[in-house]
């Protein structure tokens, strides 16, 4: 539970924490960059439980801010009052762009504004064409590939004032990361498992605002990291005697590292079964030594692994579930809790389909009865998901 001291720090008033560790988890040759961070909560009074998330308020890259200022022809000292921030007084443009506003995610409104201000006929025609009713799909794709700097650079004749620009921008929102540690073992630290986002669109290199803030711009022990704890319904079984099935490929393993730490520290008698997967075992087995250690000490009963790129046919966690359908059903029928964490668009849906199929097949149920059974699992808090 959150203590009175912890309540002093919230989303609106985050605690200036410090990072004490920034360690690369993925190995050389991996197609991903996944890092382990330790965030020190100091004397904040913040508390957390397994399943909670840590909220982080990032700031934008200085080079991205500098580019926008250059394209605006601004110094950064200009006073602005972004309407959505509801500030008591104007702030400097540089501060607004660095700490308060999202530099990506432009909307149709900025395209319309630029169309009205463009003095170059070719630029105006292109913008107007994007706004045509029949160009909705084209406009959606265009906006997905463009940030505000792209728009100012591609349509230089549409001059905006600093205030006009910020009036079109959205608030820079905090990011939530599943906590990868148990407060029973780490009461003053929060562990995070973060995939660092770097990619390219519209011919330009991009980066995830918060993931690269953590990896590249926050100096260990020095840079303040604004954080708060986000309480969650997602957590290990309240009954320590209940078995626990955890499906978390990639960084979805984070809360289950916390679950297992918590249950081991508590002396829970319920069994733990972990499904983990990623691209290659040699480069992407996150926390390998820890998981193998838990298995050797019998603190987890099973560890089923799925590597999608280690063989010709891709293997995923839902495939491992189907391979072990009979035992999985025995655990579920015996009252085990079933948990998923990770990608909502594909993995979570595929795992859900596999779960329903296993319940129907192994439980000798009709598809309708299996649907009802899984619904009851949800009502009983035996089937919980933390997906994004």
PyMOL commands that set and color helices and strands:
alter all, ss='L'
color gray80, all
select helices_A, chain A and resi 6-8+62-72+83-85+93-100+108-117+121-130+133-145+148-154+162-166+209-217+250-266+281-284+288-296+317-323+325-333+347-362+367-379
alter helices_A, ss='H'
color red, helices_A
select strands_A, chain A and resi 15-24+34-40+53-56+79-80+91-92+175-178+189-195+198-201+204-207+225-230+244-247+272-278+302-307+337-342+383-387
alter strands_A, ss='S'
color yellow, strands_A
deselect
rebuild
show_as cartoon
